[in-house]
């Protein structure tokens, strides 16, 4: 298998299977939150398999957005440097215009108790009907050997289904809306309990940051005609046929969640932590700001430092 086939149909099948399991009502997926703003709807779930890292799934509906623009946004590493403070370096190691596969090198800046993390991943997009299936996974790259620092994250899977949907707006008008369903897991070497607390209490702030980044990208694309190389490669897709690609999920929010979470600026301060989270193309990474004199050192400086500085 050549490098251009490093992300294969089997990876696409893995994504589709995870989506099918989630949407079949699998009770192993724990509901985390539902939130709405004037131009976005967000839902999130978590799954803890017996073996392997925690999985997260989210469904985001962007109002006044097209699947093609959202697809380009998630692939555009040049623009990501402008809105994502954790991404400090990226380089395209290989690209294969025959099927759109690229191999990317990222270095992300982590909090003081973590060393920086390094990612080498392959990515590729399949197109089915009006939907895009964007697969990203960690891949080996022998010509760039691992170093002690930054620590390389080898187990990494972060993939999306992007498709047009009916807008949740109920004003009698037709609106363009786009749904992004993300499935993500990785082994960053951070203890699960630390990650779970951070995700649960900081996720919404991260999603709003992603939203602001997308709207800035939308404005930029309205005024500039020049695409980055990453965005150009996002347009090279592999045609396929996947059942259900064009049928939107149930977009209804429960009345209880609507009442409690409407435009929810939920507090990210819990148990002495001010959790600030950044979503990295679906990957969630913790940035902890200490509240002096309150932090439980056994949790943060003990478990996290022992595991995350490895």
N, C-alpha and C positions, 0 to 999 in steps of 0.2 A: 504494500500500500504506500503510495506516494504522499508527500505532505499535503497535496491538494485534496486528498481524501481523508484527512485526519479527523474531520467532522463528517460523520456518515449518516445514512438513513437510520441506522440503529439508534443513534443519538436523537434523531427526530422522533422515532418510535417511543423512546424513553420519555421524552417530553409529553407526547400525546397520551401515553399511558398514565402519567402522573396527573395530567389534566382530567382525563376520564375518571380516574379514581376519586379525585377531589369533587368532581361535578356529579358523581353518582350518589352522593350523600354519605360517603364514607365517614363514619363517626369518629375515626381516629384523628380527623382534622379538628382541632380545637379553635373555636372562634375567638379572635383577639379584639377586633374593633370594627365599627362602621362610623364613617364621618362624611359630612358633606360641606361643600362651600358653594358659592354662587356659580362656579364653573368647573367643579370637580366632585366626583363621588369616589369614596375609597372603602374597601373592605379588606380584612386580613385574617389569615388563619395560620395555625402552627401544627406540625405533625412531628411526634417524637418516636422514630422507629426504635426497635430493640437494639439494632446495631447501626452504627453510623451517626452522622451529625443530624441536628435538628433541621427539618425542612420548613420553609415558609412559603406561603402562597398568598398573593394579593391580587385584587382586581381593582383597577383604577379606570374610571371613565372621565376622559378629558372632553369638556364641552368645546365646541367650535374648533375641532381639530380633525385632521385626516390621518388615516393609517400610514400613509407614505411619509408625512412630516414626522410623526412619532417614531417611525422606524429609523429615519435618518438621525433624529435626535439621540436615540440610544446608541447609535453606532459612531457618532461624531466625537472622537477623542480630542480633537483640536478645541472644540467648543467646551468640552467637559472641563478642560483646564481653567476655563474662565469662571465656572460656577461651583466646581467641586474642590474644596480646599484640601481634601485628603489625597487627591491624585497629584503627585509631585513630579511624575515622569511617565511618559509612554513612548513607545517606539513600535512601528510596524516592522516585524522581523521578516515576514514573508507574505506575499499576496498572490492569489491565483485567479486572474480575471475569467478563466474558463467556467468557474462555478461560484465565484464570489468568496471563497474561503480566504480568511486572513489569519495570521498568527501574530498575536499582540503581546508586548511586554509592558507590564504596569509595575510601578512602585507606589505604594500608598503610605502616607504618614499616619502613624497611630499614636495613641496617648503616651504619656510618660512611662506608664508601666508596661508598655509593649514595645518591642522592636518594630521597625518598619516591616511591612509585608510586601513580598514580591509575587507577582502572578505572571505566568505564561499560559495563554489560553488561545484556543482556536475558536473561530466563530464563522457561522454560515447561516444564510437565510433561505427558507423554502417559502414558496407562494402557492396557496391553495384557494382558488376562487378570489374573494376579496380580502382574504386573511394572509398575514405573514407569520411564519413560525421562525423565530430568531433563536438559534442555539449557540450557547457559549459554554465551553468546558475547558478545564485544565488539561494541558497536553505536555508531553516530554519534549525537551529541546536540547539534545546532547551538546550542541556547539556553544551553549550558554550554561555552563555547569553551575550547580548550586554553591552558594557561599554561606558562611555562618550568619552573616547579616548582609542584607535584609533576609529574613526567614521566608522561604518560598512556600506558598500555599499550593499544594499539589492536587488535593481533592477539592474540586470546584465545579459547580454546575449552576448556571444562572441563565434561564431561558424564558422567552416570552411568546405569547400569542397576541397579535395585534390585529384588530378587525373593527370595521364600522358597526355602530349600533344605534338604536333609536335613543334619542336623548331622554334622560329622566325628567327633563323640564315638562311641566304640565300647563303650559300657557297657550296651547292650541296652535303654536307655530312649529314649523319644521326646523330642526337644528341639526347641524353636523356634529356628531360625537364619535369618539374613538375609545374602545375598550382595550386595556392592556392587562392580560392575566400573566403574572410572573410566578415561576416556580424556582426557588433558590435554595441551595445548600452548599456549605463549604466547611473545611476544617481549618480554622485559623489558629488553633491551639489555645483558645480562650475557654475557660471553664463554662460548661453549659448553664449553670445557675447564674453566673454573672451575666452571660449573654441574654438569658431569658428575662431577667429583671430590666436590663437596659432596653431591650426591644419592646417589652410590654409598655414601658412608661415613656419612651422617647420616640416611638415610631411615627406618631402624627407630625411632630415637628420636622422629622426627616422628609416625610412625604410633601409637606408644604414647601420645603426647600427644593425638592425635585420639581414641583409644580412651577415655582418661580423660575427655575432654570429653563424649563420647557417654554414658558411664555416669553422669556428673553430670546430664546432660539427662534421662536415663531416670529417675533418682531424683526430679528436679524434677517431671517429668510425673506421677509416681505420687502426688505430694502436692498438686499445684496443678491446678485445672481451667481456669484462664484461659490462653488461647493468645495468643501475640503475633500481630500482624497478618501477619507473614511466614509463620508457621506456618498461619494461616488460609488464606492464598493458596496454600499448598502443596497444599491439599485441593481446589483447583479444577483439575481435570485434563481433558484431551481424550482421549476414548476412541478407540482404534485397534486394529488387529489386526496383530501382528508375529510371524512364525513363530519358534518356539523360545523364546518369552518365558518359558515356565514350566519349561523343561528345564534343570536346573543343569549347570554345567561340571564337568569332571573335577576332583574336589577332592583327589585323592590326592597326598600329598607323597612325594618320593623318599626312600628309606631313608637315603641319604647326607645329604640336606639335613636330615632329621629329627634325625639323630645330631649334626650339627654346629651346627644352628641352634635347637634346642629352647629356647624362652623366651630367645632370644638377645639379651642386652644387649651387642651388638657395639660395640666401641669406636668413638667418633666422632672420635678424635684421630688424625690422619694427617698426616705431613710438616709438623709444626709448627702445624697448624690444629686448633682445637677447633671442629668444625662443629656448630652447633645449628640444626636445621631445624624449621620449623613448616609443617604442611599447612593450607592455606587452602581448605577445601572442595574438596580435591583439588589445588589449586595449591601448588607447593612453592617456598619462598623461603628464601634463605640468610641466616643470621645468624652471622657469623664472630667468634670471640673470640680475640684474638691471644695466642700464647705468646711472651712477650718474648724477643727475641734470636734466634728460630729461624725466623720467617716469611720465606719467599722473596718479597722485595719485588717482584721482576720479575713474579711471577705475580699477586699480590694487588694491590699498590699501583700496578703498572704497567698490566697489561691490564684489571683490573677497574675501576680509577678512570677510566682513559681512556674506557672504554665506558659504564660504568654511571652516571657523573655527567652524561652528556649530557642 
